[in-house]
């Protein structure tokens, strides 16, 4: 009856780790003559550890990364990125300061890898993170607008996340409506949350993507660059490098 009552209360107060571990910790405490306070602390630490693990798993799941990439897997020697700068970015201080990170460079130099790796670190610090390609984002925005759910989408996806990662800006040219929606995203995030953007285009060519609207392009870049870190990554495409190492090229 005692064990059943303890387990019932653990369910009521949502303490699954305490329910699973209290017996073993109680036996250990009895054998080592630990105080009641030490026993209670052990239970609470066990619960806190499991809650942290569950929270990290949930943050990772909702981030929607296409694949998992880490900084340990990133070959900075093959690119122009400074190791000191990479270590600074890994602290995620720029996220705390609501600054942006703009990763520019040709295809295959690791822009998306680096964006996902930093996003993964954010999830492990239990920061709400969302990864999405610009093409998919615009499809979702247009769908939300046409169903009168745009404000709900902004609240749920754009504003709710501490870090928003927009991948592959520049691969799809935007029409007038899409360009205006993209401006709304940048404007809503300005000084309220961090954005990481990867792009294969220099800023001088962004106008071509944004419906050739000079005023809109200037407004977007003004907000993105104001509080930002800009990395122009140079190097050989890792895909071509792998082919060459395999003897195919």
MIDOSE-1310 file (N, C-alpha, C; in nm, 2 decimals, decimal comma, always signed):
residues 249
xxxx	+0,08/-0,12/+0,00/+0,00/+0,00/+0,00/+0,09/+0,13/+0,00; +0,20/+0,12/+0,07/+0,29/+0,24/+0,08/+0,34/+0,27/-0,06; +0,39/+0,16/-0,13/+0,45/+0,19/-0,26/+0,34/+0,23/-0,36; +0,22/+0,18/-0,35/+0,12/+0,22/-0,44/+0,08/+0,36/-0,42
xxxx	+0,08/+0,40/-0,29/+0,04/+0,54/-0,26/+0,15/+0,64/-0,31; +0,27/+0,60/-0,29/+0,38/+0,69/-0,34/+0,37/+0,70/-0,50; +0,35/+0,59/-0,56/+0,35/+0,59/-0,71/+0,23/+0,67/-0,76; +0,12/+0,66/-0,69/+0,00/+0,74/-0,72/+0,02/+0,89/-0,71
xxxx	+0,09/+0,93/-0,60/+0,12/+1,07/-0,58/+0,22/+1,12/-0,68; +0,31/+1,03/-0,72/+0,41/+1,07/-0,82/+0,34/+1,10/-0,96; +0,24/+1,01/-0,99/+0,16/+1,04/-1,11/+0,08/+1,16/-1,10; +0,02/+1,19/-0,98/-0,06/+1,31/-0,97/+0,03/+1,44/-0,98
xxxx	+0,15/+1,43/-0,92/+0,23/+1,55/-0,93/+0,33/+1,55/-1,05; +0,31/+1,45/-1,13/+0,39/+1,43/-1,26/+0,54/+1,43/-1,22; +0,58/+1,33/-1,14/+0,72/+1,30/-1,10/+0,76/+1,16/-1,14; +0,77/+1,13/-1,27/+0,80/+1,00/-1,32/+0,94/+0,95/-1,27
xxxx	+1,04/+1,04/-1,27/+1,17/+0,99/-1,23/+1,17/+0,95/-1,08; +1,10/+1,03/-1,00/+1,09/+0,99/-0,86/+1,02/+0,86/-0,84; +0,91/+0,83/-0,91/+0,84/+0,71/-0,91/+0,93/+0,59/-0,95; +1,02/+0,61/-1,05/+1,10/+0,50/-1,10/+1,22/+0,48/-1,01
xxxx	+1,27/+0,58/-0,94/+1,40/+0,57/-0,88/+1,40/+0,57/-0,73; +1,28/+0,60/-0,67/+1,28/+0,62/-0,52/+1,32/+0,49/-0,44; +1,28/+0,37/-0,49/+1,31/+0,25/-0,42/+1,46/+0,23/-0,41; +1,53/+0,24/-0,53/+1,67/+0,22/-0,53/+1,75/+0,32/-0,44
xxxx	+1,70/+0,45/-0,45/+1,77/+0,55/-0,37/+1,74/+0,53/-0,22; +1,62/+0,48/-0,19/+1,58/+0,46/-0,05/+1,67/+0,35/+0,01; +1,69/+0,24/-0,07/+1,78/+0,13/-0,02/+1,92/+0,18/-0,01; +1,97/+0,26/-0,10/+2,10/+0,31/-0,09/+2,12/+0,40/+0,03
xxxx	+2,02/+0,48/+0,06/+2,03/+0,57/+0,17/+2,03/+0,49/+0,30; +1,95/+0,39/+0,31/+1,94/+0,31/+0,43/+2,07/+0,24/+0,46; +2,14/+0,19/+0,35/+2,27/+0,12/+0,37/+2,38/+0,21/+0,41; +2,37/+0,33/+0,35/+2,48/+0,43/+0,38/+2,45/+0,52/+0,49
xxxx	+2,34/+0,50/+0,56/+2,29/+0,59/+0,67/+2,29/+0,74/+0,63; +2,24/+0,76/+0,50/+2,23/+0,90/+0,46/+2,11/+0,97/+0,53; +2,12/+1,10/+0,54/+2,01/+1,17/+0,61/+1,89/+1,18/+0,52; +1,78/+1,22/+0,58/+1,66/+1,23/+0,50/+1,67/+1,35/+0,40
xxxx	+1,75/+1,45/+0,43/+1,77/+1,56/+0,34/+1,85/+1,51/+0,22; +1,96/+1,43/+0,24/+2,04/+1,38/+0,13/+1,95/+1,29/+0,04; +1,87/+1,21/+0,10/+1,78/+1,12/+0,02/+1,68/+1,21/-0,06; +1,62/+1,31/+0,00/+1,53/+1,40/-0,08/+1,60/+1,47/-0,19
xxxx	+1,73/+1,52/-0,16/+1,80/+1,58/-0,26/+1,83/+1,49/-0,38; +1,87/+1,37/-0,35/+1,89/+1,27/-0,46/+1,77/+1,25/-0,54; +1,65/+1,24/-0,48/+1,53/+1,22/-0,56/+1,50/+1,34/-0,65; +1,52/+1,46/-0,60/+1,49/+1,58/-0,67/+1,59/+1,60/-0,79
xxxx	+1,72/+1,56/-0,76/+1,82/+1,57/-0,87/+1,79/+1,47/-0,98; +1,74/+1,35/-0,94/+1,71/+1,25/-1,04/+1,59/+1,30/-1,13; +1,49/+1,36/-1,07/+1,38/+1,42/-1,14/+1,42/+1,53/-1,23; +1,51/+1,62/-1,18/+1,56/+1,74/-1,26/+1,63/+1,69/-1,38
xxxx	+1,72/+1,59/-1,36/+1,80/+1,53/-1,47/+1,71/+1,48/-1,58; +1,61/+1,40/-1,55/+1,52/+1,34/-1,65/+1,43/+1,45/-1,71; +1,39/+1,55/-1,64/+1,31/+1,66/-1,70/+1,40/+1,74/-1,80; +1,52/+1,76/-1,77/+1,61/+1,83/-1,86/+1,63/+1,75/-1,99
xxxx	+1,65/+1,62/-1,97/+1,67/+1,53/-2,09/+1,54/+1,53/-2,18; +1,42/+1,52/-2,11/+1,30/+1,53/-2,19/+1,28/+1,66/-2,26; +1,32/+1,77/-2,19/+1,30/+1,90/-2,25/+1,39/+1,92/-2,38; +1,52/+1,87/-2,36/+1,61/+1,87/-2,47/+1,56/+1,79/-2,59
xxxx	+1,51/+1,67/-2,56/+1,46/+1,59/-2,67/+1,34/+1,65/-2,74; +1,25/+1,72/-2,67/+1,14/+1,79/-2,73/+1,19/+1,91/-2,81; +1,28/+1,98/-2,76/+1,33/+2,10/-2,84/+1,40/+2,05/-2,97; +1,47/+1,94/-2,96/+1,53/+1,89/-3,08/+1,43/+1,84/-3,18
xxxx	+1,33/+1,78/-3,13/+1,22/+1,73/-3,22/+1,15/+1,84/-3,29; +1,11/+1,94/-3,21/+1,03/+2,05/-3,27/+1,12/+2,15/-3,36; +1,25/+2,14/-3,34/+1,34/+2,22/-3,43/+1,33/+2,18/-3,57; +1,29/+2,05/-3,60/+1,27/+2,00/-3,74/+1,39/+2,01/-3,82
xxxx	+1,51/+1,97/-3,77/+1,63/+1,96/-3,85/+1,61/+1,85/-3,95; +1,65/+1,87/-4,08/+1,64/+1,76/-4,18/+1,74/+1,64/-4,14; +1,86/+1,68/-4,09/+1,96/+1,58/-4,04/+2,02/+1,65/-3,92; +2,09/+1,56/-3,84/+2,16/+1,62/-3,72/+2,31/+1,64/-3,76
xxxx	+2,35/+1,76/-3,74/+2,49/+1,80/-3,76/+2,54/+1,87/-3,64; +2,67/+1,84/-3,60/+2,73/+1,90/-3,49/+2,85/+1,98/-3,53; +2,90/+2,06/-3,44/+3,03/+2,14/-3,46/+3,15/+2,04/-3,47; +3,14/+1,93/-3,39/+3,25/+1,83/-3,40/+3,26/+1,77/-3,54
xxxx	+3,15/+1,77/-3,61/+3,15/+1,71/-3,74/+3,19/+1,81/-3,85; +3,20/+1,94/-3,81/+3,23/+2,04/-3,91/+3,38/+2,06/-3,93; +3,42/+2,06/-4,05/+3,57/+2,07/-4,09/+3,60/+2,21/-4,12; +3,63/+2,29/-4,01/+3,66/+2,43/-4,03/+3,79/+2,45/-4,11
xxxx	+3,88/+2,35/-4,11/+4,01/+2,36/-4,18/+3,99/+2,37/-4,33; +3,88/+2,32/-4,38/+3,85/+2,32/-4,52/+3,78/+2,45/-4,57; +3,76/+2,54/-4,47/+3,69/+2,67/-4,50/+3,77/+2,78/-4,45; +3,72/+2,90/-4,47/+3,79/+3,02/-4,43/+3,75/+3,07/-4,29
xxxx	+3,67/+2,99/-4,22/+3,62/+3,03/-4,09/+3,73/+3,02/-3,98; +3,74/+3,13/-3,90/+3,83/+3,13/-3,79/+3,79/+3,05/-3,68; +3,87/+2,97/-3,62/+3,84/+2,88/-3,51/+3,79/+2,96/-3,39; +3,86/+3,07/-3,36/+3,82/+3,15/-3,25/+3,67/+3,20/-3,26
xxxx	+3,64/+3,25/-3,38/+3,51/+3,30/-3,41/+3,41/+3,18/-3,40; +3,44/+3,07/-3,44/+3,35/+2,95/-3,43/+3,32/+2,92/-3,29; +3,43/+2,92/-3,20/+3,41/+2,90/-3,06/+3,32/+3,01/-2,99; +3,33/+3,13/-3,04/+3,25/+3,24/-2,99/+3,10/+3,21/-3,02
xxxx	+3,08/+3,18/-3,15/+2,94/+3,15/-3,19/+2,88/+3,03/-3,11; +2,96/+2,94/-3,08/+2,92/+2,82/-3,01/+2,87/+2,85/-2,87; +2,91/+2,96/-2,81/+2,86/+3,00/-2,68/+2,71/+3,05/-2,69; +2,66/+3,08/-2,81/+2,53/+3,12/-2,83/+2,50/+3,26/-2,77
xxxx	+2,60/+3,33/-2,74/+2,58/+3,46/-2,68/+2,50/+3,55/-2,77; +2,52/+3,53/-2,90/+2,45/+3,62/-3,00/+2,30/+3,59/-2,99; +2,26/+3,47/-2,95/+2,12/+3,44/-2,94/+2,06/+3,51/-2,82; +2,14/+3,51/-2,71/+2,10/+3,59/-2,59/+2,08/+3,73/-2,62
xxxx	+2,17/+3,79/-2,70/+2,17/+3,93/-2,74/+2,07/+3,96/-2,85; +2,00/+3,86/-2,90/+1,90/+3,88/-3,01/+1,97/+3,93/-3,13; +2,09/+3,88/-3,16/+2,16/+3,92/-3,28/+2,14/+3,81/-3,39; +2,17/+3,85/-3,51/+2,15/+3,76/-3,63/+2,29/+3,71/-3,67
xxxx	+2,28/+3,60/-3,74/+2,40/+3,54/-3,80/+2,37/+3,51/-3,95; +2,45/+3,58/-4,04/+2,43/+3,56/-4,18/+2,55/+3,48/-4,24; +2,52/+3,37/-4,29/+2,62/+3,28/-4,35/+2,61/+3,28/-4,50; +2,71/+3,34/-4,56/+2,71/+3,36/-4,70/+2,83/+3,28/-4,76
xxxx	+2,81/+3,23/-4,89/+2,91/+3,16/-4,95/+2,85/+3,06/-5,06; +2,94/+3,01/-5,14/+2,90/+2,92/-5,25/+2,84/+2,79/-5,19; +2,78/+2,71/-5,28/+2,72/+2,58/-5,24/+2,83/+2,48/-5,19; +2,80/+2,41/-5,08/+2,88/+2,30/-5,04/+2,99/+2,34/-4,94
xxxx	+3,00/+2,46/-4,89/+3,11/+2,50/-4,80/+3,07/+2,49/-4,65; +2,95/+2,44/-4,63/+2,91/+2,41/-4,49/+2,82/+2,51/-4,42; +2,75/+2,59/-4,50/+2,66/+2,69/-4,44/+2,55/+2,63/-4,36; +2,48/+2,53/-4,43/+2,37/+2,46/-4,36/+2,42/+2,38/-4,25
xxxx	+2,53/+2,31/-4,26/+2,59/+2,23/-4,15/+2,61/+2,32/-4,03; +2,67/+2,43/-4,05/+2,70/+2,52/-3,94/+2,57/+2,57/-3,87; +2,47/+2,61/-3,96/+2,35/+2,66/-3,90/+2,28/+2,55/-3,82; +2,28/+2,43/-3,87/+2,21/+2,32/-3,79/+2,29/+2,29/-3,66
xxxx	+2,42/+2,29/-3,67/+2,51/+2,26/-3,55/+2,48/+2,37/-3,44; +2,47/+2,49/-3,48/+2,44/+2,60/-3,38/+2,30/+2,58/-3,33; +2,21/+2,54/-3,42/+2,07/+2,52/-3,38/+2,06/+2,40/-3,28; +2,14/+2,30/-3,30/+2,14/+2,19/-3,21/+2,19/+2,23/-3,07
xxxx	+2,30/+2,31/-3,07/+2,35/+2,36/-2,94/+2,24/+2,43/-2,87; +2,16/+2,51/-2,94/+2,05/+2,59/-2,88/+1,95/+2,50/-2,82; +1,91/+2,39/-2,89/+1,81/+2,29/-2,84/+1,87/+2,23/-2,71; +2,00/+2,20/-2,70/+2,06/+2,14/-2,58/+2,07/+2,24/-2,47
xxxx	+2,05/+2,37/-2,50/+2,04/+2,47/-2,39/+1,89/+2,50/-2,36; +1,81/+2,42/-2,42/+1,66/+2,43/-2,40/+1,61/+2,56/-2,45; +1,66/+2,61/-2,57/+1,61/+2,73/-2,63/+1,53/+2,68/-2,75; +1,41/+2,74/-2,76/+1,32/+2,70/-2,87/+1,38/+2,74/-3,00
xxxx	+1,39/+2,65/-3,09/+1,46/+2,67/-3,22/+1,37/+2,61/-3,33; +1,38/+2,68/-3,45/+1,30/+2,63/-3,56/+1,39/+2,64/-3,69; +1,40/+2,53/-3,76/+1,48/+2,53/-3,88/+1,38/+2,51/-4,00; +1,39/+2,59/-4,10/+1,31/+2,57/-4,22/+1,37/+2,64/-4,34
xxxx	+1,36/+2,58/-4,46/+1,41/+2,64/-4,58/+1,32/+2,76/-4,62; +1,38/+2,85/-4,69/+1,30/+2,97/-4,72/+1,18/+2,93/-4,82; +1,21/+2,83/-4,91/+1,11/+2,79/-5,00/+0,99/+2,73/-4,92; +1,01/+2,64/-4,82/+0,91/+2,58/-4,74/+0,84/+2,69/-4,66
xxxx	+0,91/+2,78/-4,61/+0,86/+2,89/-4,52/+0,76/+2,97/-4,60; +0,79/+3,01/-4,72/+0,70/+3,09/-4,81/+0,57/+3,01/-4,84; +0,59/+2,88/-4,87/+0,47/+2,80/-4,89/+0,37/+2,80/-4,77; +0,43/+2,79/-4,66/+0,35/+2,79/-4,53/+0,29/+2,92/-4,51
xxxx	+0,36/+3,03/-4,53/+0,31/+3,16/-4,51/+0,20/+3,19/-4,61; +0,21/+3,16/-4,73/+0,11/+3,18/-4,83/-0,02/+3,10/-4,79; +0,00/+2,98/-4,75/-0,11/+2,90/-4,71/-0,18/+2,96/-4,59; -0,11/+3,00/-4,50/-0,16/+3,07/-4,38/-0,24/+3,19/-4,41
xxxx	-0,18/+3,27/-4,50/-0,25/+3,40/-4,54/-0,38/+3,37/-4,61; -0,38/+3,27/-4,70/-0,50/+3,25/-4,78/-0,61/+3,18/-4,69; -0,58/+3,13/-4,58/-0,68/+3,07/-4,49/-0,70/+3,15/-4,37; -0,65/+3,28/-4,38/-0,67/+3,38/-4,27/-0,61/+3,33/-4,13
xxxx	-0,50/+3,27/-4,14/-0,43/+3,22/-4,02/-0,29/+3,28/-4,01; -0,26/+3,39/-4,08/-0,13/+3,44/-4,09/-0,08/+3,48/-3,95; -0,16/+3,56/-3,87/-0,12/+3,60/-3,74/-0,09/+3,48/-3,65; -0,17/+3,38/-3,66/-0,15/+3,26/-3,58/-0,02/+3,19/-3,62
xxxx	+0,01/+3,19/-3,75/+0,14/+3,13/-3,79/+0,26/+3,21/-3,74; +0,25/+3,34/-3,75/+0,36/+3,43/-3,70/+0,38/+3,40/-3,55; +0,27/+3,40/-3,47/+0,28/+3,38/-3,33/+0,34/+3,24/-3,30; +0,29/+3,14/-3,37/+0,33/+3,00/-3,34/+0,47/+2,97/-3,39
xxxx	+0,51/+3,01/-3,51/+0,63/+2,97/-3,57/+0,74/+3,08/-3,57; +0,70/+3,20/-3,60/+0,80/+3,31/-3,61/+0,84/+3,37/-3,48; +0,74/+3,41/-3,40/+0,77/+3,48/-3,28/+0,80/+3,39/-3,16; +0,75/+3,27/-3,16/+0,76/+3,18/-3,04/+0,90/+3,12/-3,02
xxxx	+0,98/+3,12/-3,12/+1,11/+3,06/-3,12/+1,22/+3,16/-3,08; +1,31/+3,11/-3,00/+1,43/+3,20/-2,96/+1,52/+3,21/-3,08; +1,54/+3,11/-3,15/+1,63/+3,11/-3,27/+1,55/+3,06/-3,39; +1,55/+3,13/-3,50/+1,49/+3,10/-3,62/+1,59/+3,08/-3,73
xxxx	+1,60/+2,96/-3,79/+1,70/+2,93/-3,89/+1,63/+2,93/-4,03; +1,67/+3,02/-4,12/+1,61/+3,02/-4,25/+1,72/+2,98/-4,35; +1,70/+2,86/-4,41/+1,81/+2,80/-4,50/+1,78/+2,83/-4,64; +1,89/+2,85/-4,72/+1,88/+2,85/-4,87/+1,81/+2,98/-4,92
xxxx	+1,83/+3,09/-4,86/+1,78/+3,21/-4,92/+1,86/+3,24/-5,05; +1,78/+3,26/-5,16/+1,84/+3,29/-5,29/+1,82/+3,19/-5,39; +1,78/+3,07/-5,35/+1,76/+2,96/-5,45/+1,62/+2,98/-5,52; +1,53/+3,05/-5,46/+1,40/+3,07/-5,52/+1,37/+3,22/-5,52
xxxx	+1,33/+3,27/-5,64/+1,30/+3,41/-5,66/+1,16/+3,44/-5,61; +1,14/+3,54/-5,53/+1,01/+3,57/-5,46/+0,93/+3,67/-5,55; +0,80/+3,65/-5,55/+0,71/+3,74/-5,61/+0,68/+3,86/-5,51; +0,60/+3,95/-5,55/+0,57/+4,06/-5,46/+0,51/+4,02/-5,33
xxxx	+0,41/+3,94/-5,33/+0,35/+3,89/-5,20/+0,45/+3,82/-5,12; +0,53/+3,73/-5,17/+0,63/+3,66/-5,10/+0,74/+3,75/-5,04; +0,78/+3,85/-5,12/+0,88/+3,94/-5,07/+0,83/+4,02/-4,95; +0,70/+4,06/-4,96/+0,64/+4,14/-4,85/+0,63/+4,05/-4,72
xxxx	+0,60/+3,92/-4,74/+0,59/+3,83/-4,63/+0,72/+3,81/-4,56; +0,83/+3,80/-4,65/+0,96/+3,78/-4,59/+1,00/+3,90/-4,51; +0,97/+4,02/-4,56/+0,99/+4,14/-4,48/+0,92/+4,14/-4,35; +0,80/+4,09/-4,35/+0,73/+4,09/-4,22/+0,80/+4,00/-4,12
xxxx	+0,86/+3,89/-4,17/+0,93/+3,80/-4,08/+1,05/+3,87/-4,02; +1,13/+3,93/-4,10/+1,25/+4,00/-4,05/+1,21/+4,12/-3,96; +1,10/+4,19/-4,00/+1,06/+4,30/-3,91/+1,01/+4,26/-3,78; +0,93/+4,15/-3,77/+0,88/+4,10/-3,64/+0,99/+4,04/-3,56
xxxx	+1,10/+3,99/-3,62/+1,21/+3,94/-3,54/+1,31/+4,04/-3,50; +1,31/+4,16/-3,56/+1,41/+4,26/-3,54/+1,41/+4,30/-3,39; +1,53/+4,28/-3,33/+1,55/+4,31/-3,19/+1,46/+4,24/-3,09; +1,40/+4,13/-3,14/+1,32/+4,05/-3,05/+1,36/+3,90/-3,05
xxxx	+1,44/+3,86/-3,15/+1,48/+3,72/-3,16/+1,59/+3,71/-3,27; +1,67/+3,60/-3,25/+1,78/+3,58/-3,35/+1,73/+3,51/-3,47; +1,80/+3,54/-3,58/+1,78/+3,47/-3,71/+1,91/+3,43/-3,76; +1,92/+3,30/-3,81/+2,03/+3,26/-3,89/+1,99/+3,24/-4,03
xxxx	+2,05/+3,30/-4,12/+2,02/+3,29/-4,26/+2,14/+3,24/-4,34; +2,12/+3,14/-4,42/+2,22/+3,09/-4,51/+2,18/+3,13/-4,65; +2,28/+3,18/-4,73/+2,26/+3,22/-4,87/+2,38/+3,20/-4,95; +2,36/+3,17/-5,08/+2,47/+3,16/-5,17/+2,49/+3,29/-5,25
xxxx	+2,42/+3,39/-5,21/+2,43/+3,52/-5,28/+2,49/+3,63/-5,19; +2,57/+3,72/-5,25/+2,61/+3,84/-5,17/+2,50/+3,93/-5,16; +2,51/+4,03/-5,07/+2,40/+4,12/-5,05/+2,36/+4,20/-5,17; +2,46/+4,22/-5,26/+2,44/+4,30/-5,38/+2,34/+4,24/-5,48
xxxx	+2,32/+4,11/-5,46/+2,23/+4,03/-5,55/+2,09/+4,00/-5,48; +2,07/+4,04/-5,36/+1,95/+4,00/-5,29/+1,83/+4,07/-5,35; +1,85/+4,19/-5,41/+1,74/+4,26/-5,48/+1,68/+4,17/-5,59; +1,76/+4,09/-5,66/+1,71/+4,01/-5,76/+1,61/+3,90/-5,71
xxxx	+1,64/+3,86/-5,59/+1,55/+3,76/-5,52/+1,42/+3,82/-5,47; +1,43/+3,94/-5,42/+1,32/+4,01/-5,36/+1,24/+4,10/-5,45; +1,21/+4,04/-5,57/+1,12/+4,10/-5,67/+1,17/+4,23/-5,72; +1,31/+4,25/-5,72/+1,37/+4,37/-5,77/+1,32/+4,49/-5,70
xxxx	+1,28/+4,48/-5,58/+1,23/+4,59/-5,50/+1,34/+4,65/-5,42; +1,40/+4,76/-5,46/+1,51/+4,82/-5,39/+1,48/+4,87/-5,25; +1,36/+4,93/-5,24/+1,33/+4,98/-5,10/+1,31/+4,87/-5,01; +1,24/+4,77/-5,05/+1,21/+4,65/-4,96/+1,34/+4,58/-4,93
xxxx	+1,43/+4,56/-5,03/+1,56/+4,50/-5,00/+1,64/+4,58/-4,90; +1,64/+4,71/-4,92/+1,72/+4,79/-4,83/+1,66/+4,78/-4,68; +1,53/+4,78/-4,67/+1,47/+4,77/-4,54/+1,50/+4,64/-4,47; +1,50/+4,53/-4,55/+1,53/+4,40/-4,50/+1,67/+4,39/-4,45
xxxx	+1,76/+4,43/-4,54/+1,91/+4,43/-4,50/+1,94/+4,52/-4,39; +1,88/+4,63/-4,38/+1,90/+4,73/-4,27/+1,87/+4,66/-4,14; +1,76/+4,59/-4,13/+1,72/+4,52/-4,00/+1,80/+4,40/-3,98; +1,84/+4,32/-4,08/+1,92/+4,20/-4,06/+2,06/+4,23/-4,02
xxxx	+2,12/+4,34/-4,08/+2,26/+4,36/-4,06/+2,29/+4,45/-3,93; +2,19/+4,52/-3,89/+2,21/+4,61/-3,77/+2,27/+4,54/-3,65; +2,21/+4,43/-3,61/+2,27/+4,36/-3,50/+2,31/+4,22/-3,56; +2,42/+4,20/-3,61/+2,45/+4,07/-3,68/+2,60/+4,04/-3,68
xxxx	+2,62/+3,91/-3,71/+2,75/+3,86/-3,74/+2,75/+3,81/-3,89; +2,84/+3,85/-3,97/+2,84/+3,81/-4,11/+2,96/+3,73/-4,14; +2,93/+3,60/-4,18/+3,04/+3,51/-4,22/+3,04/+3,49/-4,37; +3,14/+3,53/-4,44/+3,15/+3,50/-4,58/+3,24/+3,38/-4,60
xxxx	+3,18/+3,26/-4,61/+3,26/+3,14/-4,60/+3,31/+3,10/-4,74; +3,44/+3,08/-4,75/+3,50/+3,04/-4,88/+3,57/+2,90/-4,86; +3,57/+2,83/-4,97/+3,63/+2,70/-4,97/+3,58/+2,61/-5,08; +3,63/+2,49/-5,09/+3,59/+2,40/-5,19/+3,46/+2,33/-5,14
xxxx	+3,37/+2,30/-5,23/+3,25/+2,22/-5,19/+3,29/+2,09/-5,13; +3,24/+2,06/-5,01/+3,27/+1,93/-4,95/+3,22/+1,81/-5,03; +3,11/+1,83/-5,11/+3,06/+1,72/-5,20/+3,16/+1,69/-5,31; +3,21/+1,80/-5,37/+3,31/+1,77/-5,47/+3,44/+1,72/-5,42
xxxx	+3,47/+1,76/-5,29/+3,59/+1,71/-5,23/+3,58/+1,56/-5,20; +3,46/+1,52/-5,15/+3,44/+1,37/-5,13/+3,45/+1,29/-5,26; +3,40/+1,35/-5,37/+3,41/+1,28/-5,50/+3,55/+1,27/-5,54; +3,63/+1,37/-5,52/+3,77/+1,37/-5,56/+3,85/+1,27/-5,48
xxxx	+3,82/+1,27/-5,35/+3,89/+1,17/-5,26/+3,85/+1,03/-5,29; +3,73/+1,01/-5,35/+3,69/+0,87/-5,38/+3,74/+0,84/-5,52; +3,80/+0,93/-5,59/+3,86/+0,90/-5,72/+3,76/+0,91/-5,84; +3,64/+0,97/-5,81/+3,54/+0,98/-5,91/+3,57/+1,10/-6,00
x	+3,63/+1,21/-5,94/+3,66/+1,33/-6,01/+3,82/+1,34/-6,02
